[in-house]
Amino acid sequence: MTVQSLADPEPANARLARRWATTAVACTGLLLIGVDGTVLNVAIPAMQRALRPSTAEVQWTVDAFAVVMAGTVLAAGSLGDRIGRRRVFVTGLLLCAAASVAGGAATNPAQMIASRVVQGAGCALMMPATLSIIIDVFPEPHLRRRGIAVWAAVAGVGGLLGPVAGGWLVDHASWRAAFWSSMPIAVAAAALAAWMVPESRDADASPLDHRGALLSTAGLSALVWAVVAGPRHGWTSPAVLAAFAGAAVLLTAFAVWQARCRAPMLPLSLLRAPRVRLGLAVMALVSALVFGSVLILNLYMQGVLDYSALRSGTRTLPATAGMVVGAAIALPLLNKLGRFGDRTAIVVGLTTLAAAFALLATFTTASGYRALAVYLVLLGTGAGVILAAGTEMVMAAFPGERAGLGSALNDVTRQVGLALGIAVQGSALSAVSAHRLHDLRGAVPDDDVNALLAAAHVPGGPGPAAVAAAKDAFVHGMTRCALAGAVLVGAAAVPVAWSMARTLTTSREARRARP
């Protein structure tokens, strides 16, 4: 303990309180990102009735946010390191506030799509700044890990709260209120950030790598669009194949340029650390499996259990409690187990997720909500542990002056994984359930499971036998996806555990060899 802390503890306590207040402001922006990214999902039907968009315009309204955000987040993180993370964070908040107002006031589909583009850009500016601000105010390793655990929990909770908040506002006010509700929160967070968040940047940073920023933005945007459009247009359609090919060319050019550039936006040497590669890999895997599973669960609750959109949203809330518990579990593992802490947390998280998916694989059409709640808690807990540990593994490898870039790399990995998981699991669910329904074709007029479930309560809709067959087919597809998830995360845990055992054995042999 220093002389200053003995003589005058209050200033130190006050500084610590201010640092946690800064964390709270950053996490408010993070929560807003999650809500803005998902609130539209429950507002689409009401928005369609008001604006009468075409099918393509509805798709672009949904996709514009994800494509712009994932495409620009890496460049946004690098920009924050150069011109100031607080400045970028506040700019992003104000853009989101303006986009929320514009989206709620939209009178035609073009205005709505434009507002979603601006909203995606604002969230891309905010996302890496939220974590890099926390890293900057907590240089001490044990406090940094605590801040990262809080950040990881909030990152998971935000995406689950969006449909709940949006559903309540649509039911009790209007779809426009679902957009406008973000504006006062964003403006208040911007004012608080300008007042209490300290500015931080890399004082010795080179100018922004414009060519690298352009190549990464174009390549990531093409990749994410191809992933989200694949299930609709077909994975082998010319547009999707062209987008994948373009993404491959652009991202390869980006990597080549980064290797040759004197002041690259993303030094490739930072990606050679085994812990960074492991952290990014497990976060991509977990984002793909967890958030894809949440989408399937919402379809299950509405189509099989006959819940309303709002009720299905509120029934996913046990997963948010699990996220908080998971982050709390990761913290002591990271702090007390030294170099084994992060990998131990990864194994614990993957094992918990394997148990969750194994439970879901046993569901039938008669399974009740109690089992579903247990699954959601396990799912959130496993995800919370892994997101906290994986983020710590990535950020620990990046020096403080590149915290924005490290955060952006962490974010883009999660965003691409999320988009891929939703697309692939959705396609697998459709294919498996359609095949199951085909076996019952004598009782069912077509193979579109979701269409049959959606029309179940419409006058003149499919009969009881057809609906029962559709529910059976959907649950069959869901459980097969869950079984595949259990196998994937279980298999991923094996090499991580093996590497820990190998490191421990090597350390013991080295100690024994010492004279």
N, C-alpha and C positions, 0 to 999 in steps of 0.2 A: 504494500500500500504506500502511496507517495505521501510526502509531507502536505501537499495541497489537499488531498482527500481527507487527511486527518484533521486539518485545521478548518477546512471550509467545505463540508460535504454537500451543502445545499446547491452551490453552483453545478457540481457534478451531477447531482440528482436532476436539477432543472435541465441540464443539457441532455441527459438521457431521456427525460420526458419529451423534450422537443424532438429528439430523433425518432421516438415512437409516434409522435404526432405527425411527423413527416411521412413515416411509413403508412399511417392511416390515410393520409391524403393520396399517396401513391396507390394504395389498395382500393380507394374509392374509384379512381380512374380505371383500375383493372376490373373491378366489378362492373363498371359501366360498359366496358368492352364486351364482357360476356353477355350482358343483358341486350346490348344493341345488336350483337351477332345472332341472337336467337329469338328476339321478341317478335320478329315478323312472321315466324313459323305459324303462330296461332292467329295472327291478324290477316292472313292471306284471304280467307273466304270473304270477310267483311270488306276488305280492300278491293277484291274483285267485283263485288256488287256495286261499289261506289265508282270505280274508275274504269271498269269493263276492259281490262287489258286482254290482249291475245295470249295464247299459250306461251309463245316465245317471249313476250314481254314479262309475263309472270316469272318465267325461268331466269331472265336477266335481272329482275328485281331481287331474286334470291341469290343468284350467283355473283352479282356485281360486288357485293360486300366482301365475300370470301376471296375472290380473284384479286381485287385491288389490295386488300389487306395483306394476304400472303405474298403477293408479288413485290410490294414496296417495303415490307418490314425490315429486311436486311439493310437496305440503303438508309432507312430511317434511323436504325441503330447506329450506323456509322456516322450519320449526320449529327446525331445528338452528342457523340463523343467529340465532335469538332466545334460545334457552335454553342453547345450547352444543353444539358439534359432537361433542366427546368424549362428553358425556352421552348424546346421541342414538345415537352409534355403539355405546357399551357396552350401552345398552338394547336395541338391535337384535340384538347378538350374544347376549345372554342370552335374548331371545325365540326366536331361532333354535335355541339349545341346548335350551330347553324343548320347542319344537316337534319337534325331532329325536327326543328321548326319547319324546314322546307318539306320534309317528308310528310309531316302531319298536315301541311297545307296544300299538298299536291292535288292538282285538279285533272291531271292526265298521267298516263303511264311513263311518258318520257321524263316528266319532272320527278316522279318517284324513283326511277332508275338513276337519274343524276344525283339525287340526294343520297342514295345508297353508295354511289361511287365516292362522294365526298366523305360520307361516314366511314367507309372502309379506309380511306386515306388518313382521316383523323385518328382512327384506332391504330393504324400502323405506326403513326408518329408516337402515340402514347405507349404502346405495348412494351417496347424495349426500354423506354424511359422509366417505366414503373419499377422494374427490377434494378436497373443501373443506379437509380436514385437511392434505393435501399442499400445496395452494395456500397455506395459512396458514404452514407452516413454511419455505416457499421463496418469500419475497417477491422475490428477485432473478430477473429475467426468464430468464436462461440456466439457472439451477437449476430454476426452475418448469417450463420446457419439458422438462428432463430428467426431472423427477418425473412430468409428464404422459405422457411417452413410456413410462415404466415402467408407469404406471397403465393406459394403453391396451393395452399388451402383455398384462398380467395379465387385463384385462377380456375379451380375446379368448380367452385360453388357458383360463380357468375353465370356459366353456361346453363346450369340447371335452374337458376332462378328466373331467367328470361321468359320461358314459356308460362311460368306461374304468374309473374307480374303482368305479362301481356294478356294472358287469358282473363285475369280478373278485370283489367282495364277495358278489354273488349266487351266483356259481359256487363259491366256496370257503367261504362261511359261510352267509348267508341274506339274504333281502330285508330283514329287520329290521336286520341289521348295516349295510346301505347307508344307513339313516337314522341309526342310533346313532353311526356313525363321525364325524359332524359335531359331536357334542356336546363331546368333549374339546378339539377345535380351537377351537370357539367360546368355551368357558370360558377356555382359555389366552389367546386373543387379547383377551378382555375384561379379564383380570387385567393383561396387559401394557399395554393401552391406558390403564387406570386409573392405572398406575404411571408410564408414560413419555410419553404423548401430552399435550401442553399443551392446556388448554382455550382455546377461542376462540369468540367470538360478536360480534355487532354491539351494542356498548354503547349506541348511540343508537336501536336498533330500536323501532319502534312495536309495539303489541300485535298478535298474530296476527290476520290477516284471516279470521275464522271463516267468513263467508259465501263468500268466495273459495275457501277451502280446501274447503268442502262442495260448491260447484258444480264445482270442478276434479276432485275425487275422484269424484263421481257421473258426470260427463261422460266422464272418461277410462276409468272402469270399464265404462261402457256401450259405449264405442267398442271397447275391447279384447275384451270379451265377444262383440260382434257380429262382429269379425274372426275370432276363433278358432272361433266356432260356425258361421260361414257355410258352410264346406265340409261340415259334418255335416248341418245342417238345411236347407241350400239358401240361396243368397244372396237369393232372393226370398221366403223363407218369412216369415209374419207376425211371428214372434218376432224374427228378425234385422232385418227392416225397421224394426220398432218400436224396437229397440235403437239402430240407426243414427239414426233420427229423434230419439230421446231424447238421444243424444249430441250431435247438432247443436244442439238447443235448449239443452241445459245448457251446452255450451262457448261458444255465442253469448252466453248470459246471463253467463257468467264474463267474457268479453271486455268486454261492456258495463259490468259492475260494476267491472272493473279500471280502465276509462277514467274512471269517475265517482268512485271511492273516493278519499278523501284519502290513505290509507296502503295502497295496493294490495299484494297478495302478490306479483304479477308486474307491475312497471311496464312497460307496453307500449312505452314509448320505447326500452327496451333491445333490443327486437326489430327496431327500424328500421335498425340498423347492417347494411350489406351483408355484412360478414364473418360476422356472427352468422347471418344467413339462409342464407348459403352453407354455413357449417359444419354447421348443422342439416340442411339439405337433403341434403348428400352423405352424412352419417352415417345418415340415414333410408334413403337409397337403398342404401348398402352393407350395412347391417344386414339389409335385406329380401332382397337378392340373395345375400349370402354365407351367412347362416344358413339360408335356405331351400334353398340348394344343398347344404349339409352334410347336411340331412335327406334330400334326394333321394339323395345319395351313399350314405348308410347303407342305404337301401332297395335301391340298386343293388348294393352289395356283398353284402347278404344274399340278395336275390332272384335276381340274375343271376350273381354270382361264387360264390354258395353259401357265403359266410363265416358264421360264428356271430356273434351279437350282440357278444360280447367281442372277437372278432378284427376285426370291422368298426370297432369303436371304437378299437382300437389302431392300425389302419391309417390313421386320420385324423390321427394325431399329427404327420406332417410339416407340417400346417397350423399347429400351435402353434409350430414352429420358424420358419415363415414370419412369424407374428405378431411374434415377437421381432426378426427381421431387419428387418421393415417399420418397426417403431418406431425401430430404430437408424438406418435410412436417413432417416427423417423428421427426426431430431434435428439433424444438421448443416445440413439445408436450412432449418429454422426459425431456427437460430442465426446462420447466415452470409449469408443472402440478404435480410435486412431485411424490408421490407414485401412483397416478392415471395416470401418463403420459404414461407408457408402455401399460397398458390395453386400454387406450383411443386410442393410435396409432393402436393397434391390431384391435379394433372395426372399426376404420376408414378404415384400410386396407382391412378387410374382407368385409365391405360394398361396397367398391369400386370394389373389385373382383366380388362380387355378381352382381353388375350392369354390369360389363364387360361380364360375362358369360350369363346374361339374354339378353344382346344385341346380342351376338353370336347365341343364341338360335333362333333368329328371321331370320337368314340368309336363303336365297334361292339360287338357281343356278344363278339367275339374280342379286344378290347383287354385288355392285361394290367395288372398293378399298377404297373409302372414308369412308364407314362404317367400313371396316376392319381396317383402320388406327385409327379410334376412339377407336375401341375395343383394339387395341394393346397399345395405350396410357393408357387406363384405366387398362389394364392387368399389364403393367409395373409399373404404379403408385401404385396400390394396393400391388403388390409384393415387391416393394421398401420399402414401409412403414413397412410391416410386417417383412421383413428380417432384417431391421435396429432395429426395436423394439424387435423382438424375440432374436436377437443376444445380445442386451444389457441386456435383462432379464436373459439370461444364464450366460453371462460373469460377471455380477454384483454379482453373487452368488459364484464365484470362487475367492479365494485369489490370489494375484499377482503371488505368486510362483507357482501356478498351472494354470497359464493362458494358457499354451500350451495344457494341458489336457482339459480345458474348451472349447478352440477353436476346438480341435479335436472332442469332443463330438458334438459340434455344426455342424461341417463339416460332420461327419458320418451320422447324422440325415438327413441332406439335401441330401446327396448322396443316401441313401437308399430310401428316399421319391421320389427323382427324378427317380431312376430306377423303383420303384414300379408304379409311375404315368405313365411313358411311356409304361410299360408292360400292365398295367390294362386298360388304355385308348385305347391303340392300339388293345387289344383283344376285348374290348367292341365295338369299332368302326367297326371292322371286322364282329363281330356277328350281330350287328344291321343292318349294310348296306347290308350284305348278305341276311338277312331275308327280307329286303325291296326289294332287287333285285329278290328274289325268287317269289315275287308277280307279277313280270313282266317277268316271265320265258318264256312266249310265244315269247317275242322279243329278249331274251338274251340267248345265248347258255350255259353259265355257271354262277356260283355265285361268281367268284373271281373279286371283284370290282376293286382292285388296278391293277390287270393284264389287265383288259379291258381298264382302263384309260392309263396305260403305253403303250399299243399297239394301242392307238387311231390314231396316226400319222404314224404308220408303214404300208408300202404298203401291201395290202391284209389283213389288220387288220379288227376289227369289224366294222360294218356299223354304220351310223349316229344314227339309232334308239337304237342300243346297247350302244353306247357311251353316248347318252342322258340319258338312263335309269341308267347307271353306275354313272353318275354325280349326278343324282337325289338321288340315293341310298346313295352315299357318303355324300352328304349334309344332308340327313336325319339322318345318323348315327352321323355326327359331331354335329348337333343341339341337338340331344338327349344327347350326352356326355356333351355339354355345359349346358343344363338344369339341369343335375345331379350335375354339378359343382356349379351352382348357388344355388341349394338347400343345398348342403354340406357346402359351406362357409357361407351362410345365417344362417344355423342352428348352425354353430360354433360360430357365433357372439353373439348369444342369451345368452349362459351361461357366456360369458366374460362380457357382459353388465350387466347381473344380478348380478354378483359378485361385480362389481363396485358400483352398486346401493346399495347393501347390506352393503358394507364397508362404503359408505357415510352415510347411515342411522345409522349404529352403531356408527360412529364418532360423529354425531350430538346428538344422545341420550346420549353419554358419556359426551359431553360438557354441555348439559342441566342438567345432574345429579350432576355436580360439584357445591359445595356451593358458 
